[in-house]
Amino acid sequence: MILSMRHIATDIPVEVELDLVEQSWAKDKNPTTLNLSWDKLCDSVARRTGYDIQGNFEIETIDGRVFH
């Protein structure tokens, strides 16, 4: 599963391949846990890749599907 995003300040596109745990967080549709799962995904990607998503990137697609 690929997370496609664009850096807000530089407009540079970035693609990150999500690992299996990150994929499960990305697929969370439960309104009670959705935001926590997104925070966990962002923290994991930051630790693994150095990309601090929240506040720095606009998400374009997850696995080819429009994010919002």
Secondary structure as UniProt FT lines:
FT   STRAND          2..7
FT   TURN            8..10
FT   STRAND          13..17
FT   HELIX           20..26
FT   TURN            31..33
FT   HELIX           34..49
FT   TURN            54..56
FT   STRAND          57..62
FT   TURN            63..64
FT   STRAND          65..66
//
